[in-house]
Amino acid sequence: MADHKDIIDELCKRLNRPAEDIEFLIDEFAYLVSESVKSDTAVSVPSFGNFEPRKRLERVVVHPSTGKRLLIPPRLTLNFRPSALLKQKIRNNENNL
């Protein structure tokens, strides 16, 4: 699995840009997605996919070791749905292995 540094290094090579520029763009993209999720707005990246906020309702769970009931508050989560084009590219790469 590629980590953050590997992705930045690869993008530096492909785009011929300094690492600081790439890291800034990635950080800003993540910030924009998080702000959109907070305002309950989906973010669509053409040819890549959609980042969609999902509301998880409050629920009661039972702690397995103590048997105590706990109330989990509602929260927003982020769901990613890959585009059809991204899925197709992944399938094509799997066939070439």
C-alpha positions as CSV (number, residue, x, y, z in Angstrom):
1,M,0.0,0.0,0.0
2,A,1.3,3.4,-0.9
3,D,1.6,5.9,2.0
4,H,1.3,9.7,1.9
5,K,5.0,10.2,1.1
6,D,5.0,7.7,-1.8
7,I,2.0,9.4,-3.4
8,I,3.6,12.8,-3.1
9,D,6.8,11.5,-4.6
10,E,5.0,9.9,-7.5
11,L,3.0,13.0,-8.2
12,C,6.2,15.1,-8.1
13,K,7.7,12.9,-10.8
14,R,4.6,12.8,-13.0
15,L,3.7,16.5,-12.7
16,N,7.3,17.9,-12.4
17,R,6.3,20.0,-9.4
18,P,7.9,20.5,-6.1
19,A,6.8,18.3,-3.2
20,E,5.6,21.4,-1.3
21,D,3.1,22.3,-4.1
22,I,1.7,18.7,-4.2
23,E,1.4,18.5,-0.4
24,F,-0.4,21.8,-0.3
25,L,-2.9,20.7,-3.0
26,I,-3.6,17.4,-1.2
27,D,-4.1,19.2,2.1
28,E,-6.4,21.8,0.6
29,F,-8.4,19.1,-1.2
30,A,-8.8,17.2,2.1
31,Y,-9.9,20.4,3.8
32,L,-12.5,21.3,1.1
33,V,-13.9,17.8,1.3
34,S,-14.2,17.9,5.1
35,E,-15.8,21.4,5.0
36,S,-18.3,20.1,2.4
37,V,-19.1,17.1,4.6
38,K,-19.7,19.3,7.6
39,S,-22.2,21.3,5.6
40,D,-23.9,18.1,4.3
41,T,-22.8,18.6,0.7
42,A,-21.4,15.9,-1.5
43,V,-18.1,16.4,-3.5
44,S,-17.9,14.9,-6.9
45,V,-14.5,14.4,-8.6
46,P,-15.0,13.5,-12.3
47,S,-13.4,10.2,-13.4
48,F,-12.6,9.4,-9.8
49,G,-15.8,9.3,-7.6
50,N,-18.0,11.0,-5.1
51,F,-17.5,11.8,-1.4
52,E,-20.9,11.8,0.3
53,P,-21.8,12.6,3.9
54,R,-23.9,10.1,5.7
55,K,-25.7,10.7,8.9
56,R,-25.5,7.9,11.5
57,L,-28.4,8.0,13.9
58,E,-27.9,7.7,17.6
59,R,-28.0,4.1,18.9
60,V,-27.7,2.1,22.0
61,V,-24.9,-0.5,22.2
62,V,-24.0,-3.0,24.9
63,H,-20.4,-3.1,26.1
64,P,-19.3,-6.8,25.6
65,S,-17.2,-7.2,28.8
66,T,-19.4,-5.2,31.3
67,G,-22.8,-5.6,29.8
68,K,-23.4,-1.9,30.3
69,R,-25.7,-0.1,27.8
70,L,-24.1,2.9,26.2
71,L,-25.7,5.6,24.0
72,I,-23.7,6.5,20.9
73,P,-24.5,10.0,19.7
74,P,-25.4,10.8,16.1
75,R,-22.5,11.7,13.8
76,L,-21.6,12.4,10.2
77,T,-19.4,9.9,8.3
78,L,-17.9,10.1,4.9
79,N,-18.7,7.6,2.2
80,F,-16.7,7.3,-1.0
81,R,-18.3,5.9,-4.2
82,P,-15.9,5.3,-7.0
83,S,-16.9,6.4,-10.5
84,A,-17.7,3.9,-13.2
85,L,-14.5,5.0,-15.1
86,L,-12.3,4.4,-12.0
87,K,-13.9,0.9,-11.5
88,Q,-13.2,0.1,-15.2
89,K,-9.6,1.2,-14.9
90,I,-9.1,-1.0,-11.9
91,R,-10.7,-3.9,-13.7
92,N,-8.4,-3.4,-16.7
93,N,-5.3,-3.3,-14.5
94,E,-6.4,-6.6,-12.7
95,N,-6.7,-8.3,-16.1
96,N,-3.2,-7.2,-17.1
97,L,-1.6,-8.8,-13.9
